Structure formats: C-alpha cells, structure tokens
Amino acid sequence: MAKYAVTKSIDVRGEVCPVPDVETKRALKKMKAGEILEVWIDYAMSKERIPEAVKNLGHEILEIEETGTSEWKIYIKVK
Amino acid sequence: MAWTGLLVGVVFGIILQRGRVCFNSAFRDILLFKDNYLWKLGFLAVGLQAITVLFVAQMGWIRIAPPTLNFFGNIVGAYVFGLGMVLAGGCASGVTYRAGEGMTTAMFGAVFYGLGALAMRGGVFSGIRTWAAGFNITVAGNSPVYFDKVGPTLATIFNINPWIPAAIVAALLLWYTLGTKTTDRPTKFNWKMAAIALAILSPIAWITSEAAGRNYGFGITGGWISIFDTFISNQPLRWDGYEIIGIILGALIASLLAKEFKLRMPKNPKTYLQVMVGGIMMGAGANLAGGCNIGHFLAGLPTLAISSIVASIFLILGNWTMAYILYRK
C-alpha cells in the first residue's frame, strides 16, 4: 500500500496560504536525516512552491503523487 | 460601457489564476522563504506598465489620474491593509480570484473585505476617513497626459516630463527583475509571461474604464463596494464591479480547465474567524489608503504617484510584520 516508509504525515489540505509551506518547514525541522515526510496538499500553487523551498533547504523530493482532483502528496526525504 | 469591465475582469482573472499572482505571497515569500519569484513578477509588471500606460495617455486615449496623496491614509491605511492580508490568507486580488478557485476561506475574506471598505467609506469607521481627508494633497497636472488636478507624482514634484521618471524607473526595474537571479518554479505560465500580459491588459483597463466614466485602471476595493451598492441599494453596477465579477469568473474558468477547481475548507474553524478579521482590516485599510495592492501597487506605482509609492512601502511593511509574527518559526 504505502509507497514509502513514511515517518511523519501532515495533512494541510484547505489551509490558507502559506500554512502548508510553513507547516512543512516546521515538520522538517523536527525530523532526522533519512526519515520521510509526507505532505498532503490540495492547492496547485503549493505543489509548485513547496518542492522548490524544500530543495533549497537541502532535502530531497522523492515524488509528487496526484491523489485526486487538485490533490497531491509530496514525499520528502530528510537530508 | 460599464460592462467592458466584465471582459477586462475575465482576462485579469485568468492571468491571476494561471500566473498564481498573489501579492500577499509576493511580499511575504521574499522575507520568509527567500523566494523572489512573485516579487519579481510584481515589479516587472510595474516597470512595463510605467511605459504602456503612459504610452496610451500620450496617444490621447486616456488621461492618467495618479491617486491623491494623504500621508495619514497612505501610511496607516496601507499598514493595516498589509497586516490584514496575512490574516486573510490573500491580498485584495488574491482573495477575489481564489474565491473563483473554490477556496471557501477566500470567499469569506472577500465578503468581509467589501464590508470593511463600506464601513470606512460611509459606515462606523467613516469618522476616521472624514478626519483624514483634511490632509489630502493634490497638485495641478504638469502635462497633458494627466488630469488637471492630480495626486503629486515624481514628474509633478520635479516639474519634468513624465516620460523621464517613467523611463528611469522602468529601466531600473527591468534591470533588477531580468538581470538578477530568480527563484525557480515549475509553472507553465511563468512570471515574465504573466507580467507582460498584465502590462498589456492594464492600459486596456484604463481605456475602457475611463470610457465608462471611472478615471482609473485596475482596482479591487471600489469594485467590491460597487457590488455591495448594487446588492443592497440597487445602484447600477459600475465598471470595477463588473471587473470583480469578471475576475471571479475568469479564475473559475481557468481553474476548471486546469482541473484545479475544488471547494477547499480548512480543518480548524478558527481559520474562518482569522480571515474575517483580516478581511475587515484589509477593506477598511484599503479604503482609508485610497487603494489596495492593486489600486496602489499594480496600477498606482506605474503612474509614479507619491501616494502609491508611500502606500506600497507600508503595505509591504504591514505584510512583513504580520508574517513575522505568525510564521517566522
């Protein structure tokens, strides 16, 4: 079922801008190297902005999976 | 002719939705995420419009009406607007086009934005506005491109041809936006295309709006007021009221076609309270300031009005203050 051994999952669907970005950053800060964060979003702009911000922080984007109409899961590997 | 606002609005809404043109994000991302993607979109659109809007005025198709200078209104109003837009999760144009994308918080934010603006225009907050109006500063337009009485601009202050400051500002902004590094973002309709599209649509907005008797370009605050005037007092819908309906329709169509439309709802109901308070602050602030992020930043800055320069600085500072309080950690 689960594609990745997800350590932590956050569901930020429906949240106002920039809560998804900020919650992603906050979650990553508390995680250890090698762990995987799953971020569940439903806003197209977040899909474009969060991966860039995460890469700038030095982490790896494993996949952006489309899970429904305007819904995505971003899998991030903490470095 | 007021209906032409609908056509301009639809195109405006499509550009805002496809380009993700959110000024709340533009101002905030550069502070919080060191991301200058939308920031540059905004300033490139301003630089290009300094030329395109002046060009249609030079041709005699419009006369430019730089907003009235009022230090109290431009500073305090814009700062309150800036604080409010972070709470509301979007600027004036942001909550408007996001309402069309199905974001329910934006619908609440937009309606309370209109209510806040009405309250400042003639309601409970109007005492502040009446008092502040005593500090209004207008000057004689020093060029045929301007109306006879205008808010001071860089050109009127130095009593020079408006093309001189417009060319300098456009050159500086083009050099900054195109000549320095921009944050990547995988979008189909990128920031340069969006800025160019806005700079082409903007003079069309000025021309059609002036033909309908409203002497200004893009605007949001007055449009929401017009919608309420029609809805509550049965007044004819004005150009900018049509423009607002157009923006919502344009964003709706664009998001449906891109499969990005969805009725979205946050899990914590407190978010609704936050956007309502933010919306009231934005509306009241914008009406006091004589414009929002569109009226002052997108449409006002290209006229090089001092009021728009002051208001833009303070709406950015308000945005940074609230973004720092809520999201710095």
Interface residues (C-beta under 8 A of the other chain):
Chain A: D11 R13 G14 E15 V16 C17 P18 V19 D21 V22 R26 D42 Y43 A44 M45 E48 R49 P51 E52 A53 N56 T69 S70 E71
Chain B: R20 C22 N24 S25 R28 D29 L32 F33 K34 D35 Y37 A88 G89 G90 G94 M103 T104 T105 T183 D184 R185 P186 T187 A258 K259 E260 F261 K262 R264 M265 P266 K267 T271 Q274 V275 Y327 K329
